[in-house]
């Protein structure tokens, strides 16, 4: 009776190298996001730009002026009585709190019922620039005078 060779099982060298390569690629992409202690400014910049555009469209839809106000922990949108407005898209108040290490700088402004940015009752003469920053990162969102066009370069 002849003895048969049996495969002991296990992984081949090619399989092991392939798996290690894939794990290295995934780790190189994911590790900076897990290890980073500072919040990312870019997502908050895009959120601020979207929120300003949304508030502008709410002012036009509702036919009333709305105010953009910077708060100690973020920003909010209020009506003429300075009460925080309800946002139908969020299902709650239109207030945004920034992540703990982020801060926002700039000045408050309003949108009139036509969606134009104003300073009090007069149309803005210069662009409004809001800056979101953390220790090493910063990003700006600007609102053009007269047209209210919002850019987040």
Secondary structure, 3 states (H helix, E strand, C coil): CCCCCCCCCCCCHHHHHHHHHHHHHHHHHHHHHHHCCCCCHHHHHHHHHHHHHHHHHHHHHHCCCEEEEECCCEEEEECCCCCECEECCCCEECEEECCCCCEEECCCEEECCCCCEEECCEECCCCEEEEEECCCCEEEEEECCCCCCEECC
